[in-house]
Amino acid sequence: MALSPHHSDWQTIRSDLARRVREIREELYGENGGPLLAGALGLPFRTVLNYEDGCAIPAEVILRFIEVTHANPHWLLTGRGERYLPKNRQ
């Protein structure tokens, strides 16, 4: 079964998103702060690890992540712009 030409694009998008989630987690919660972030998100720690490893992240989890971390949605999804929302938008 041949993969569509867009398959690798989605893999890249997922891995880039996972990397940015990990960057924010490490910055806000520390290198070993996965359990703290998982608790803040109301998720099992293993689930957060799966997301950081590149598993697809459901929209409701992305929205909760943005709410908890104040990550800039544009940066989170594209890697462009400011990493966090301006203080007055939090």
N, CA, C and O atoms as CSV, one atom per row, in Angstrom:
chain,resi,resn,atom,element,x,y,z
A,1,MET,N,N,0.855,-1.174,0.000
A,1,MET,CA,C,0.000,0.000,0.000
A,1,MET,C,C,0.896,1.230,0.000
A,1,MET,O,O,1.680,1.427,0.929
A,2,ALA,N,N,0.792,2.029,-0.998
A,2,ALA,CA,C,1.614,3.234,-1.114
A,2,ALA,C,C,1.022,4.348,-0.262
A,2,ALA,O,O,-0.196,4.501,-0.166
A,3,LEU,N,N,1.898,5.112,0.345
A,3,LEU,CA,C,1.466,6.245,1.148
A,3,LEU,C,C,1.214,7.437,0.236
A,3,LEU,O,O,1.885,7.608,-0.781
A,4,SER,N,N,0.253,8.246,0.609
A,4,SER,CA,C,-0.010,9.443,-0.179
A,4,SER,C,C,1.164,10.399,-0.035
A,4,SER,O,O,1.903,10.333,0.948
A,5,PRO,N,N,1.340,11.287,-1.009
A,5,PRO,CA,C,2.459,12.229,-0.930
A,5,PRO,C,C,2.360,13.156,0.276
A,5,PRO,O,O,3.358,13.749,0.684
A,6,HIS,N,N,1.182,13.285,0.843
A,6,HIS,CA,C,1.006,14.185,1.973
A,6,HIS,C,C,1.272,13.510,3.312
A,6,HIS,O,O,1.297,14.181,4.344
A,7,HIS,N,N,1.472,12.195,3.312
A,7,HIS,CA,C,1.695,11.452,4.553
A,7,HIS,C,C,2.884,12.003,5.317
A,7,HIS,O,O,2.792,12.223,6.525
A,8,SER,N,N,3.999,12.230,4.637
A,8,SER,CA,C,5.180,12.723,5.333
A,8,SER,C,C,4.969,14.154,5.816
A,8,SER,O,O,5.558,14.556,6.820
A,9,ASP,N,N,4.135,14.931,5.115
A,9,ASP,CA,C,3.817,16.280,5.579
A,9,ASP,C,C,3.124,16.227,6.940
A,9,ASP,O,O,3.456,16.999,7.841
A,10,TRP,N,N,2.169,15.323,7.086
A,10,TRP,CA,C,1.453,15.194,8.358
A,10,TRP,C,C,2.379,14.696,9.442
A,10,TRP,O,O,2.274,15.131,10.588
A,11,GLN,N,N,3.275,13.802,9.111
A,11,GLN,CA,C,4.246,13.328,10.097
A,11,GLN,C,C,5.122,14.479,10.566
A,11,GLN,O,O,5.411,14.591,11.758
A,12,THR,N,N,5.542,15.325,9.656
A,12,THR,CA,C,6.367,16.477,10.013
A,12,THR,C,C,5.589,17.444,10.891
A,12,THR,O,O,6.118,17.942,11.885
A,13,ILE,N,N,4.355,17.711,10.538
A,13,ILE,CA,C,3.518,18.610,11.335
A,13,ILE,C,C,3.356,18.065,12.741
A,13,ILE,O,O,3.493,18.807,13.713
A,14,ARG,N,N,3.065,16.768,12.862
A,14,ARG,CA,C,2.891,16.158,14.181
A,14,ARG,C,C,4.169,16.190,14.994
A,14,ARG,O,O,4.138,16.486,16.189
A,15,SER,N,N,5.300,15.888,14.357
A,15,SER,CA,C,6.560,15.876,15.110
A,15,SER,C,C,6.965,17.291,15.514
A,15,SER,O,O,7.521,17.486,16.595
A,16,ASP,N,N,6.695,18.279,14.663
A,16,ASP,CA,C,6.994,19.671,15.025
A,16,ASP,C,C,6.112,20.129,16.181
A,16,ASP,O,O,6.597,20.782,17.105
A,17,LEU,N,N,4.835,19.798,16.143
A,17,LEU,CA,C,3.933,20.136,17.234
A,17,LEU,C,C,4.395,19.468,18.526
A,17,LEU,O,O,4.425,20.103,19.580
A,18,ALA,N,N,4.750,18.203,18.445
A,18,ALA,CA,C,5.228,17.474,19.623
A,18,ALA,C,C,6.475,18.139,20.211
A,18,ALA,O,O,6.609,18.251,21.429
A,19,ARG,N,N,7.374,18.574,19.347
A,19,ARG,CA,C,8.600,19.231,19.805
A,19,ARG,C,C,8.269,20.539,20.518
A,19,ARG,O,O,8.863,20.846,21.552
A,20,ARG,N,N,7.332,21.306,19.981
A,20,ARG,CA,C,6.966,22.572,20.614
A,20,ARG,C,C,6.248,22.346,21.945
A,20,ARG,O,O,6.465,23.097,22.896
A,21,VAL,N,N,5.404,21.330,22.023
A,21,VAL,CA,C,4.757,20.981,23.301
A,21,VAL,C,C,5.837,20.640,24.325
A,21,VAL,O,O,5.782,21.103,25.465
A,22,ARG,N,N,6.806,19.841,23.927
A,22,ARG,CA,C,7.902,19.456,24.831
A,22,ARG,C,C,8.703,20.682,25.268
A,22,ARG,O,O,9.060,20.808,26.440
A,23,GLU,N,N,8.985,21.586,24.326
A,23,GLU,CA,C,9.738,22.803,24.665
A,23,GLU,C,C,9.022,23.615,25.738
A,23,GLU,O,O,9.646,24.067,26.698
A,24,ILE,N,N,7.731,23.799,25.579
A,24,ILE,CA,C,6.973,24.566,26.564
A,24,ILE,C,C,6.927,23.821,27.892
A,24,ILE,O,O,7.089,24.429,28.950
A,25,ARG,N,N,6.709,22.523,27.845
A,25,ARG,CA,C,6.683,21.744,29.087
A,25,ARG,C,C,8.004,21.871,29.828
A,25,ARG,O,O,8.014,22.090,31.040
A,26,GLU,N,N,9.120,21.737,29.117
A,26,GLU,CA,C,10.423,21.834,29.766
A,26,GLU,C,C,10.664,23.235,30.315
A,26,GLU,O,O,11.231,23.390,31.397
A,27,GLU,N,N,10.239,24.252,29.578
A,27,GLU,CA,C,10.444,25.622,30.033
A,27,GLU,C,C,9.607,25.949,31.263
A,27,GLU,O,O,10.095,26.596,32.190
A,28,LEU,N,N,8.351,25.507,31.279
A,28,LEU,CA,C,7.453,25.857,32.377
A,28,LEU,C,C,7.498,24.883,33.554
A,28,LEU,O,O,7.319,25.287,34.703
A,29,TYR,N,N,7.737,23.603,33.269
A,29,TYR,CA,C,7.655,22.582,34.313
A,29,TYR,C,C,8.976,21.863,34.571
A,29,TYR,O,O,9.072,21.062,35.500
A,30,GLY,N,N,9.977,22.138,33.771
A,30,GLY,CA,C,11.274,21.501,33.952
A,30,GLY,C,C,11.401,20.223,33.135
A,30,GLY,O,O,10.427,19.701,32.592
A,31,GLU,N,N,12.628,19.742,33.068
A,31,GLU,CA,C,12.920,18.554,32.262
A,31,GLU,C,C,12.115,17.335,32.721
A,31,GLU,O,O,11.702,16.516,31.900
A,32,ASN,N,N,11.899,17.219,34.012
A,32,ASN,CA,C,11.154,16.080,34.555
A,32,ASN,C,C,9.743,16.469,34.987
A,32,ASN,O,O,9.146,15.813,35.840
A,33,GLY,N,N,9.215,17.534,34.397
A,33,GLY,CA,C,7.918,18.050,34.812
A,33,GLY,C,C,6.727,17.485,34.075
A,33,GLY,O,O,5.627,18.026,34.180
A,34,GLY,N,N,6.917,16.410,33.332
A,34,GLY,CA,C,5.797,15.800,32.618
A,34,GLY,C,C,4.619,15.463,33.504
A,34,GLY,O,O,3.479,15.742,33.135
A,35,PRO,N,N,4.863,14.859,34.688
A,35,PRO,CA,C,3.724,14.556,35.563
A,35,PRO,C,C,2.968,15.812,36.026
A,35,PRO,O,O,1.750,15.780,36.202
A,36,LEU,N,N,3.697,16.907,36.217
A,36,LEU,CA,C,3.032,18.156,36.619
A,36,LEU,C,C,2.140,18.688,35.504
A,36,LEU,O,O,1.007,19.101,35.752
A,37,LEU,N,N,2.653,18.676,34.277
A,37,LEU,CA,C,1.839,19.114,33.143
A,37,LEU,C,C,0.654,18.181,32.957
A,37,LEU,O,O,-0.466,18.638,32.728
A,38,ALA,N,N,0.888,16.896,33.053
A,38,ALA,CA,C,-0.208,15.927,32.898
A,38,ALA,C,C,-1.312,16.208,33.915
A,38,ALA,O,O,-2.495,16.181,33.577
A,39,GLY,N,N,-0.920,16.479,35.168
A,39,GLY,CA,C,-1.903,16.801,36.200
A,39,GLY,C,C,-2.680,18.065,35.864
A,39,GLY,O,O,-3.897,18.121,36.041
A,40,ALA,N,N,-1.965,19.086,35.375
A,40,ALA,CA,C,-2.624,20.342,35.014
A,40,ALA,C,C,-3.600,20.145,33.859
A,40,ALA,O,O,-4.621,20.828,33.778
A,41,LEU,N,N,-3.282,19.205,32.964
A,41,LEU,CA,C,-4.150,18.930,31.821
A,41,LEU,C,C,-5.250,17.929,32.150
A,41,LEU,O,O,-6.187,17.751,31.372
A,42,GLY,N,N,-5.136,17.268,33.315
A,42,GLY,CA,C,-6.110,16.241,33.679
A,42,GLY,C,C,-5.950,14.973,32.857
A,42,GLY,O,O,-6.928,14.293,32.549
A,43,LEU,N,N,-4.691,14.657,32.500
A,43,LEU,CA,C,-4.382,13.485,31.677
A,43,LEU,C,C,-3.386,12.588,32.392
A,43,LEU,O,O,-2.644,13.050,33.258
A,44,PRO,N,N,-3.363,11.314,32.037
A,44,PRO,CA,C,-2.302,10.446,32.546
A,44,PRO,C,C,-0.945,10.891,31.980
A,44,PRO,O,O,-0.859,11.363,30.847
A,45,PHE,N,N,0.089,10.735,32.775
A,45,PHE,CA,C,1.432,11.111,32.360
A,45,PHE,C,C,1.818,10.393,31.074
A,45,PHE,O,O,2.414,11.006,30.188
A,46,ARG,N,N,1.497,9.119,30.951
A,46,ARG,CA,C,1.850,8.343,29.753
A,46,ARG,C,C,1.228,8.962,28.497
A,46,ARG,O,O,1.836,8.934,27.427
A,47,THR,N,N,0.038,9.510,28.620
A,47,THR,CA,C,-0.618,10.152,27.478
A,47,THR,C,C,0.170,11.379,27.027
A,47,THR,O,O,0.355,11.597,25.830
A,48,VAL,N,N,0.631,12.175,27.982
A,48,VAL,CA,C,1.446,13.347,27.642
A,48,VAL,C,C,2.735,12.903,26.964
A,48,VAL,O,O,3.167,13.520,25.990
A,49,LEU,N,N,3.352,11.841,27.468
A,49,LEU,CA,C,4.561,11.320,26.824
A,49,LEU,C,C,4.278,10.896,25.383
A,49,LEU,O,O,5.082,11.150,24.486
A,50,ASN,N,N,3.143,10.257,25.171
A,50,ASN,CA,C,2.770,9.854,23.808
A,50,ASN,C,C,2.633,11.069,22.895
A,50,ASN,O,O,3.081,11.037,21.749
A,51,TYR,N,N,2.020,12.137,23.395
A,51,TYR,CA,C,1.883,13.351,22.593
A,51,TYR,C,C,3.252,13.930,22.267
A,51,TYR,O,O,3.493,14.370,21.143
A,52,GLU,N,N,4.152,13.931,23.253
A,52,GLU,CA,C,5.496,14.461,23.016
A,52,GLU,C,C,6.303,13.567,22.075
A,52,GLU,O,O,7.281,14.018,21.479
A,53,ASP,N,N,5.903,12.319,21.941
A,53,ASP,CA,C,6.562,11.395,21.009
A,53,ASP,C,C,5.976,11.473,19.605
A,53,ASP,O,O,6.447,10.782,18.702
A,54,GLY,N,N,4.938,12.317,19.406
A,54,GLY,CA,C,4.416,12.525,18.068
A,54,GLY,C,C,3.059,11.933,17.778
A,54,GLY,O,O,2.595,11.997,16.639
A,55,CYS,N,N,2.395,11.349,18.790
A,55,CYS,CA,C,1.028,10.872,18.565
A,55,CYS,C,C,0.119,12.075,18.330
A,55,CYS,O,O,0.369,13.167,18.840
A,56,ALA,N,N,-0.917,11.863,17.567
A,56,ALA,CA,C,-1.866,12.945,17.286
A,56,ALA,C,C,-2.482,13.447,18.589
A,56,ALA,O,O,-2.869,12.661,19.454
A,57,ILE,N,N,-2.565,14.768,18.711
A,57,ILE,CA,C,-3.112,15.393,19.912
A,57,ILE,C,C,-4.521,15.886,19.585
A,57,ILE,O,O,-4.694,16.683,18.663
A,58,PRO,N,N,-5.529,15.423,20.329
A,58,PRO,CA,C,-6.897,15.874,20.063
A,58,PRO,C,C,-7.037,17.389,20.279
A,58,PRO,O,O,-6.335,17.981,21.099
A,59,ALA,N,N,-7.941,17.986,19.540
A,59,ALA,CA,C,-8.149,19.435,19.607
A,59,ALA,C,C,-8.437,19.898,21.030
A,59,ALA,O,O,-7.918,20.928,21.458
A,60,GLU,N,N,-9.255,19.154,21.766
A,60,GLU,CA,C,-9.602,19.589,23.125
A,60,GLU,C,C,-8.376,19.602,24.042
A,60,GLU,O,O,-8.308,20.399,24.978
A,61,VAL,N,N,-7.417,18.726,23.774
A,61,VAL,CA,C,-6.176,18.718,24.560
A,61,VAL,C,C,-5.309,19.916,24.175
A,61,VAL,O,O,-4.714,20.556,25.042
A,62,ILE,N,N,-5.237,20.218,22.881
A,62,ILE,CA,C,-4.489,21.402,22.433
A,62,ILE,C,C,-5.083,22.653,23.084
A,62,ILE,O,O,-4.343,23.505,23.578
A,63,LEU,N,N,-6.398,22.766,23.088
A,63,LEU,CA,C,-7.040,23.938,23.683
A,63,LEU,C,C,-6.758,24.027,25.178
A,63,LEU,O,O,-6.499,25.114,25.695
A,64,ARG,N,N,-6.805,22.907,25.867
A,64,ARG,CA,C,-6.501,22.897,27.313
A,64,ARG,C,C,-5.032,23.244,27.541
A,64,ARG,O,O,-4.713,23.977,28.477
A,65,PHE,N,N,-4.131,22.729,26.700
A,65,PHE,CA,C,-2.707,23.028,26.793
A,65,PHE,C,C,-2.481,24.536,26.657
A,65,PHE,O,O,-1.711,25.123,27.417
A,66,ILE,N,N,-3.151,25.155,25.692
A,66,ILE,CA,C,-3.037,26.602,25.487
A,66,ILE,C,C,-3.544,27.350,26.718
A,66,ILE,O,O,-2.927,28.318,27.162
A,67,GLU,N,N,-4.658,26.901,27.258
A,67,GLU,CA,C,-5.236,27.541,28.438
A,67,GLU,C,C,-4.299,27.431,29.652
A,67,GLU,O,O,-4.112,28.403,30.384
A,68,VAL,N,N,-3.726,26.266,29.855
A,68,VAL,CA,C,-2.874,26.007,31.020
A,68,VAL,C,C,-1.522,26.705,30.905
A,68,VAL,O,O,-1.014,27.242,31.890
A,69,THR,N,N,-0.944,26.701,29.714
A,69,THR,CA,C,0.428,27.202,29.542
A,69,THR,C,C,0.493,28.622,28.996
A,69,THR,O,O,1.550,29.252,29.037
A,70,HIS,N,N,-0.624,29.131,28.485
A,70,HIS,CA,C,-0.675,30.448,27.827
A,70,HIS,C,C,0.184,30.463,26.563
A,70,HIS,O,O,0.688,31.508,26.151
A,71,ALA,N,N,0.342,29.290,25.959
A,71,ALA,CA,C,1.078,29.197,24.693
A,71,ALA,C,C,0.314,29.949,23.616
A,71,ALA,O,O,-0.917,29.937,23.588
A,72,ASN,N,N,1.042,30.592,22.747
A,72,ASN,CA,C,0.444,31.269,21.615
A,72,ASN,C,C,0.015,30.199,20.603
A,72,ASN,O,O,0.863,29.458,20.107
A,73,PRO,N,N,-1.280,30.102,20.289
A,73,PRO,CA,C,-1.735,29.061,19.365
A,73,PRO,C,C,-1.018,29.094,18.015
A,73,PRO,O,O,-0.708,28.046,17.449
A,74,HIS,N,N,-0.758,30.292,17.504
A,74,HIS,CA,C,-0.075,30.408,16.222
A,74,HIS,C,C,1.335,29.817,16.301
A,74,HIS,O,O,1.746,29.071,15.412
A,75,TRP,N,N,2.068,30.145,17.354
A,75,TRP,CA,C,3.416,29.590,17.511
A,75,TRP,C,C,3.348,28.071,17.695
A,75,TRP,O,O,4.128,27.325,17.102
A,76,LEU,N,N,2.405,27.632,18.523
A,76,LEU,CA,C,2.295,26.200,18.809
A,76,LEU,C,C,2.073,25.403,17.529
A,76,LEU,O,O,2.654,24.332,17.354
A,77,LEU,N,N,1.243,25.918,16.644
A,77,LEU,CA,C,0.912,25.179,15.430
A,77,LEU,C,C,1.894,25.403,14.279
A,77,LEU,O,O,2.053,24.535,13.421
A,78,THR,N,N,2.554,26.569,14.260
A,78,THR,CA,C,3.419,26.873,13.117
A,78,THR,C,C,4.886,27.060,13.467
A,78,THR,O,O,5.754,26.916,12.606
A,79,GLY,N,N,5.171,27.381,14.729
A,79,GLY,CA,C,6.542,27.682,15.127
A,79,GLY,C,C,6.938,29.110,14.814
A,79,GLY,O,O,8.101,29.478,14.978
A,80,ARG,N,N,5.994,29.917,14.368
A,80,ARG,CA,C,6.280,31.316,14.020
A,80,ARG,C,C,5.599,32.248,15.024
A,80,ARG,O,O,4.518,31.957,15.536
A,81,GLY,N,N,6.264,33.376,15.289
A,81,GLY,CA,C,5.705,34.365,16.201
A,81,GLY,C,C,6.204,34.152,17.617
A,81,GLY,O,O,7.171,33.428,17.854
A,82,GLU,N,N,5.528,34.793,18.543
A,82,GLU,CA,C,5.888,34.706,19.959
A,82,GLU,C,C,5.413,33.376,20.537
A,82,GLU,O,O,4.351,32.871,20.174
A,83,ARG,N,N,6.210,32.822,21.436
A,83,ARG,CA,C,5.896,31.529,22.046
A,83,ARG,C,C,4.673,31.607,22.962
A,83,ARG,O,O,3.879,30.668,23.028
A,84,TYR,N,N,4.528,32.723,23.661
A,84,TYR,CA,C,3.435,32.865,24.625
A,84,TYR,C,C,2.549,34.042,24.244
A,84,TYR,O,O,2.974,34.975,23.562
A,85,LEU,N,N,1.307,33.969,24.703
A,85,LEU,CA,C,0.372,35.068,24.494
A,85,LEU,C,C,0.829,36.273,25.297
A,85,LEU,O,O,1.431,36.112,26.359
A,86,PRO,N,N,0.555,37.478,24.812
A,86,PRO,CA,C,0.885,38.672,25.593
A,86,PRO,C,C,0.169,38.632,26.940
A,86,PRO,O,O,-0.921,38.070,27.049
A,87,LYS,N,N,0.767,39.215,27.943
A,87,LYS,CA,C,0.210,39.191,29.309
A,87,LYS,C,C,-1.242,39.669,29.355
A,87,LYS,O,O,-2.050,39.101,30.090
A,88,ASN,N,N,-1.583,40.695,28.590
A,88,ASN,CA,C,-2.945,41.229,28.636
A,88,ASN,C,C,-3.968,40.299,27.991
A,88,ASN,O,O,-5.168,40.523,28.148
A,89,ARG,N,N,-3.533,39.252,27.264
A,89,ARG,CA,C,-4.465,38.294,26.636
A,89,ARG,C,C,-4.622,37.047,27.482
A,89,ARG,O,O,-5.428,36.174,27.162
A,90,GLN,N,N,-3.852,36.958,28.568
A,90,GLN,CA,C,-3.940,35.783,29.442
A,90,GLN,C,C,-5.098,36.006,30.361
A,90,GLN,O,O,-5.391,35.157,31.203
